[in-house]
Amino acid sequence: MRVGLIGYGLAGRTFHAPLLQASGFFLAAIASRSLDKRGAAHTDFPLATILATAEEL
């Protein structure tokens, strides 16, 4: 199942994203307002679509 994640701060990066992956979900998109966190999300999940707002997701 494809899922999206809103927010890639401490909880999103260290808890939610790994939990989703471990549960068998494909992280298809990540939304974060922070340019730095969008960069980190792209590094960690190069196949995911990286978005700037939750509305885009």
ChimeraX attribute file (.defattr): number of C-alpha atoms within 10 A of each C-alpha:
attribute: neighborCount
match mode: 1-to-1
recipient: residues
	/A:1	7
	/A:2	10
	/A:3	13
	/A:4	19
	/A:5	20
	/A:6	18
	/A:7	22
	/A:8	23
	/A:9	17
	/A:10	10
	/A:11	10
	/A:12	17
	/A:13	17
	/A:14	11
	/A:15	12
	/A:16	17
	/A:17	23
	/A:18	13
	/A:19	13
	/A:20	16
	/A:21	12
	/A:22	10
	/A:23	9
	/A:24	10
	/A:25	15
	/A:26	17
	/A:27	19
	/A:28	16
	/A:29	20
	/A:30	27
	/A:31	22
	/A:32	22
	/A:33	14
	/A:34	14
	/A:35	11
	/A:36	12
	/A:37	20
	/A:38	21
	/A:39	15
	/A:40	15
	/A:41	25
	/A:42	16
	/A:43	11
	/A:44	12
	/A:45	17
	/A:46	12
	/A:47	12
	/A:48	17
	/A:49	16
	/A:50	22
	/A:51	19
	/A:52	17
	/A:53	14
	/A:54	14
	/A:55	8
	/A:56	10
	/A:57	15
